[in-house]
Amino acid sequence: MPVINEQVEVAASPEAVWAKLTDYSVFGEWMVPHVEFPEGAPAKLEAGVAYPEKMKLMGFPADIKWTVTEVEDGKSFSLDGKGPMGVNMTEIFIVEPAGTGSILRIESEVKGGAVQMMAGKVTKATQDALIESLAKFAELVK
């Protein structure tokens, strides 16, 4: 499945965007596929931290075990996820300055398992969810 890249311009400083992006207490207010963190939101964002998340995409629930693989404080972080039926996910969140505001970019890839049989539908659903999520994020940070 292709890597999906979506971004949004945010009328806030990179520091404000990073603070909201890494505040897991508001994650569900903007990340559309998110349902809950069954063991609570991660306390820290640092490489090696692992946590489960319940998600829903295309009407299907999924339990994902995320591991933070890389953090460049104030700029980016990467996650590797393991889901049901051999599905693997990678997400990279990137914050960049842009004029008087910022750009938040999310790169997402879903692969393996049953996803291969429905690649087109999963790609479209993931892209739509990211676009909606980024729009909600931009409104939340204003």
C-alpha positions in Angstrom: 0.0 0.0 0.0 1.4 3.5 -0.8 2.5 5.9 1.9 -0.2 8.5 2.4 1.0 12.0 3.1 -1.4 14.7 4.2 -0.8 18.1 5.8 -2.5 21.1 7.2 -1.5 24.7 7.8 -2.1 25.7 11.4 -2.4 29.3 12.6 -0.2 28.6 15.6 3.5 28.4 16.3 5.4 25.1 15.9 5.8 25.1 19.7 2.0 25.3 20.2 1.4 22.7 17.5 3.9 20.3 19.1 2.4 20.8 22.6 -1.1 20.0 21.3 0.1 17.1 19.1 1.9 15.4 22.0 -1.0 16.0 24.5 -2.6 12.6 24.4 -5.5 13.9 26.7 -7.0 15.6 23.6 -6.0 13.0 21.0 -9.5 11.7 20.6 -10.8 15.3 19.9 -9.1 15.4 16.6 -7.8 11.9 15.5 -10.8 10.5 13.7 -10.0 6.7 13.8 -9.1 6.9 17.5 -11.5 5.2 19.9 -9.5 4.9 23.2 -6.3 4.1 24.9 -7.4 1.1 26.9 -4.5 1.3 29.4 -4.5 5.1 29.4 -2.6 7.5 27.2 1.2 7.2 27.1 2.8 9.3 29.9 5.9 10.1 27.8 6.8 10.4 24.2 10.2 8.8 23.9 11.7 6.0 21.8 10.8 2.6 23.1 7.5 3.6 24.8 4.8 1.2 23.8 1.0 1.5 24.3 -2.2 0.0 22.9 -4.9 1.9 21.1 -8.4 1.0 19.9 -9.2 2.4 16.5 -11.9 2.2 14.0 -11.5 2.5 10.2 -14.0 1.7 7.5 -16.4 0.6 10.3 -14.0 -2.1 11.5 -12.5 -2.0 15.0 -8.8 -2.7 15.4 -6.5 -3.0 18.4 -3.1 -1.6 17.6 0.0 -1.9 19.7 2.1 1.2 19.0 5.8 1.6 19.7 7.5 5.0 19.5 10.5 4.5 17.3 12.0 8.0 17.1 11.4 11.4 18.6 13.0 14.7 17.5 11.6 16.9 20.2 9.5 19.8 18.9 9.8 18.5 15.3 8.7 14.9 14.7 8.0 11.5 16.0 7.5 8.1 14.5 5.3 5.1 15.5 5.3 1.5 14.4 2.1 -0.4 15.0 1.1 -4.0 15.0 -2.5 -4.8 14.4 -4.8 -7.9 14.0 -4.3 -10.4 11.2 -0.7 -9.4 10.5 -1.4 -5.8 9.7 1.5 -3.4 10.3 1.3 0.4 10.4 3.8 3.2 10.4 2.9 6.8 11.2 5.2 9.8 11.2 4.1 13.2 12.6 6.1 16.2 11.5 5.8 19.8 12.6 7.4 22.6 10.5 7.4 26.4 10.7 5.5 28.1 7.9 5.3 31.9 7.9 3.7 33.0 11.1 2.2 29.5 11.7 3.1 25.9 11.1 2.5 22.9 9.0 1.5 19.6 10.5 2.2 16.6 8.2 1.3 13.0 8.8 2.8 10.2 6.8 0.9 6.9 7.2 1.4 3.4 5.8 -0.7 0.3 6.4 0.6 -3.0 5.1 0.4 -6.8 5.5 -2.3 -9.2 6.3 -5.8 -8.7 4.8 -5.0 -5.1 3.9 -3.4 -6.2 0.7 -6.7 -7.5 -0.6 -8.5 -4.2 0.0 -5.5 -1.8 -0.6 -7.5 0.8 -2.7 -10.3 1.0 -0.1 -8.0 1.1 2.9 -5.8 3.8 1.2 -8.8 6.0 0.5 -10.3 5.5 4.0 -7.0 6.2 5.6 -6.5 9.3 3.5 -10.0 10.6 4.2 -9.5 10.0 8.0 -6.2 11.9 7.9 -7.7 14.9 6.0 -10.6 15.1 8.5 -8.2 14.6 11.5 -5.9 17.3 10.4 -8.7 19.8 9.8 -10.0 19.1 13.3 -6.5 19.5 14.7 -6.1 22.9 13.1 -9.4 24.0 14.6 -8.4 22.7 18.1 -5.0 24.6 18.1 -6.3 28.0 16.9 
